[in-house]
Amino acid sequence: MHVRTLTGGLAAACLVSLSLTSGQVAAAAEVPVAARVLTYDASGSAEFKSAVNRGAAIWNESVDAVELRPVTAGQRANIRVLADNGWPRALPGTLGNGTVYIGRQAVDQGYDTIRISAHELGHILGLPDRKPGPCSSLMSGSSAGTACTNPYPNAAEKAEVEGNFGGALAGPAPAARAGVIVD
């Protein structure tokens, strides 16, 4: 997982002032930032549980501002992941909360289960579909075709999630997205 850091704007401004006035160069101070932890319950994901766990791990490897962890006994999950016979879809609630369906219809057509899992979790993390799109874009979803097995978000998708959760590349947080996102 990336080292969770945030470079302070004030520290950078002070260093610029210092370097301009004294000619000295100093390293920018890094302040650790805790990731927002979101729990997920994959107990209803049937044969896709390992794919869901891998999809969550991919997001954990890819971004610093949020961490997906399996729910523990007695804990309420932010994200429920279920298997069904339909098409994969996400029902986001507020940012970081919702339900994901890993639909067997897409799997039966040849789509990769780990890519499906990472893609649908991306919706819960605030990302929209970006169709049509290339295989290099996780959020291009099914438009990349069954031959595409890339489960990793690209740089823009990573930056958007970082911004959504107030990470190092943060911009203003988006309004909560609600509704069904069918892929």
Backbone torsions as a table, in degrees:
resi	resn	phi	psi	omega
1	MET	NA	144.5	178.9
2	HIS	-60.8	153.6	172.7
3	VAL	-71.7	128.4	-175.8
4	ARG	-84.4	102.3	-178.5
5	THR	-136.0	158.4	176.4
6	LEU	-140.7	124.9	178.9
7	THR	-85.2	125.7	-177.5
8	GLY	-74.0	132.1	178.2
9	GLY	-64.2	-37.8	179.2
10	LEU	-65.1	-42.4	178.9
11	ALA	-61.9	-41.1	179.2
12	ALA	-63.8	-43.0	179.2
13	ALA	-62.6	-41.4	178.1
14	CYS	-63.6	-40.8	-179.7
15	LEU	-66.5	-38.1	177.0
16	VAL	-63.1	-45.1	179.0
17	SER	-61.8	-43.6	-179.5
18	LEU	-63.6	-44.0	-178.5
19	SER	-67.8	-32.5	178.5
20	LEU	-72.4	-35.8	-176.2
21	THR	-87.9	-31.8	-175.8
22	SER	-115.7	-8.0	179.6
23	GLY	76.2	5.5	179.9
24	GLN	-93.4	149.0	177.4
25	VAL	-112.5	131.5	179.7
26	ALA	-126.8	154.0	178.2
27	ALA	-77.3	143.2	178.4
28	ALA	-69.6	140.4	178.2
29	ALA	-76.9	139.1	177.4
30	GLU	-113.5	132.0	-179.0
31	VAL	-111.7	124.7	179.7
32	PRO	-65.1	141.9	178.6
33	VAL	-122.9	127.8	179.2
34	ALA	-74.9	139.3	177.3
35	ALA	-74.4	149.2	171.7
36	ARG	-78.0	122.3	-178.1
37	VAL	-89.8	126.5	174.5
38	LEU	-117.6	133.7	178.8
39	THR	-99.8	149.1	177.2
40	TYR	-131.0	146.5	178.9
41	ASP	-113.9	107.0	-179.2
42	ALA	-100.6	13.9	-177.2
43	SER	-64.2	-23.1	178.6
44	GLY	-98.1	11.7	-176.6
45	SER	-91.9	5.3	173.1
46	ALA	49.9	-127.5	-175.7
47	GLU	-68.7	-5.2	-178.0
48	PHE	-99.2	6.0	-174.7
49	LYS	-57.1	-44.5	-179.6
50	SER	-66.2	-35.5	177.2
51	ALA	-66.2	-38.5	177.8
52	VAL	-65.3	-45.6	178.5
53	ASN	-61.1	-39.3	178.9
54	ARG	-68.9	-39.7	176.7
55	GLY	-60.5	-41.5	177.0
56	ALA	-65.3	-41.9	179.0
57	ALA	-62.3	-37.5	178.3
58	ILE	-62.1	-44.1	176.9
59	TRP	-63.6	-39.3	178.9
60	ASN	-63.8	-34.7	177.5
61	GLU	-73.5	-24.8	-169.5
62	SER	-95.3	-27.0	-176.5
63	VAL	-131.7	156.9	-179.2
64	ASP	-102.9	-28.8	-169.2
65	ALA	-79.0	-13.6	-179.0
66	VAL	-140.8	146.3	177.1
67	GLU	-132.2	129.4	178.6
68	LEU	-97.3	124.7	179.5
69	ARG	-127.8	145.6	174.5
70	PRO	-62.5	144.4	179.5
71	VAL	-68.3	147.9	175.5
72	THR	-102.3	162.5	-179.1
73	ALA	-54.5	132.4	178.4
74	GLY	83.0	-3.1	-178.8
75	GLN	-98.6	143.8	176.1
76	ARG	-89.0	129.6	-177.5
77	ALA	-82.3	145.4	171.6
78	ASN	-73.5	-33.1	-174.4
79	ILE	-128.2	125.6	172.6
80	ARG	-101.3	135.8	178.3
81	VAL	-121.2	123.0	-176.3
82	LEU	-125.8	151.1	172.7
83	ALA	-101.1	143.3	173.0
84	ASP	-151.8	-178.5	-176.4
85	ASN	-92.7	2.0	-179.1
86	GLY	-87.4	-159.0	177.9
87	TRP	-88.3	146.1	178.0
88	PRO	-57.2	143.6	-179.6
89	ARG	-162.6	162.3	177.1
90	ALA	-128.0	142.2	174.0
91	LEU	-118.3	83.8	-179.1
92	PRO	-69.7	144.2	171.1
93	GLY	-103.7	-123.3	171.3
94	THR	-73.3	163.6	-177.6
95	LEU	-52.3	123.6	178.4
96	GLY	90.0	3.8	-178.4
97	ASN	-132.7	144.0	176.9
98	GLY	155.8	-169.3	-179.1
99	THR	-125.1	138.1	177.5
100	VAL	-116.7	136.8	174.1
101	TYR	-114.2	124.2	173.6
102	ILE	-95.0	96.0	-173.6
103	GLY	-80.1	131.5	-179.8
104	ARG	-67.8	-21.2	-179.3
105	GLN	-59.1	-46.2	179.7
106	ALA	-69.2	-38.2	178.7
107	VAL	-63.7	-43.2	178.4
108	ASP	-62.9	-27.1	178.7
109	GLN	-84.1	-6.3	175.7
110	GLY	108.5	5.3	178.7
111	TYR	-74.5	146.6	-176.1
112	ASP	-74.0	128.9	-175.7
113	THR	-67.6	-34.3	179.3
114	ILE	-71.5	-41.2	176.5
115	ARG	-61.6	-42.5	178.2
116	ILE	-59.1	-47.6	-178.2
117	SER	-61.2	-49.2	-179.5
118	ALA	-63.5	-40.0	179.1
119	HIS	-61.7	-50.4	-178.0
120	GLU	-65.7	-37.3	174.7
121	LEU	-63.9	-33.1	175.8
122	GLY	-58.5	-36.4	175.9
123	HIS	-63.1	-41.7	179.4
124	ILE	-65.8	-28.6	178.0
125	LEU	-83.8	5.3	172.8
126	GLY	100.9	8.4	-178.3
127	LEU	-93.1	138.1	175.5
128	PRO	-88.3	168.0	170.3
129	ASP	-66.3	148.1	175.9
130	ARG	-130.4	77.0	-176.3
131	LYS	-112.3	145.7	-11.1
132	PRO	-72.6	160.4	-178.8
133	GLY	-158.1	165.7	-179.2
134	PRO	-79.9	166.1	178.3
135	CYS	-60.5	-27.6	-179.9
136	SER	-69.0	-13.6	176.9
137	SER	-100.9	111.6	178.2
138	LEU	-57.2	-39.0	-175.3
139	MET	-80.9	4.3	171.3
140	SER	-73.8	-16.1	174.3
141	GLY	54.9	-135.1	-175.0
142	SER	-68.1	-18.0	-178.1
143	SER	-67.1	-15.5	177.8
144	ALA	-80.9	-10.8	176.2
145	GLY	90.6	165.9	-176.9
146	THR	-70.7	-22.1	178.8
147	ALA	-72.1	-19.4	-179.2
148	CYS	-79.1	121.2	177.9
149	THR	-119.9	11.1	-178.7
150	ASN	-66.8	113.9	179.4
151	PRO	-98.9	8.7	-173.6
152	TYR	-100.8	137.0	174.7
153	PRO	-69.9	147.7	176.0
154	ASN	-82.1	178.5	-175.7
155	ALA	-58.9	-41.7	-179.4
156	ALA	-66.2	-40.2	179.0
157	GLU	-65.7	-41.3	176.9
158	LYS	-60.9	-47.3	-178.6
159	ALA	-62.1	-37.7	179.7
160	GLU	-66.0	-41.8	177.3
161	VAL	-65.8	-41.5	176.4
162	GLU	-56.9	-45.5	178.9
163	GLY	-64.9	-39.3	179.6
164	ASN	-60.4	-34.0	-175.3
165	PHE	-108.6	14.8	172.8
166	GLY	76.4	29.6	-179.6
167	GLY	-79.1	-169.8	-175.4
168	ALA	-57.1	-29.8	-179.5
169	LEU	-100.4	24.5	-170.1
170	ALA	-66.2	141.4	168.5
171	GLY	-121.4	-164.7	178.0
172	PRO	-64.5	140.2	178.9
173	ALA	-68.7	138.8	179.9
174	PRO	-75.1	160.0	173.4
175	ALA	-67.3	152.4	179.5
176	ALA	-60.3	137.1	177.6
177	ARG	-99.5	129.9	179.6
178	ALA	-124.2	155.7	178.1
179	GLY	121.4	172.6	-179.7
180	VAL	-90.1	131.4	175.1
181	ILE	-112.9	109.9	-178.7
182	VAL	-101.5	131.1	-177.8
183	ASP	-105.7	NA	NA
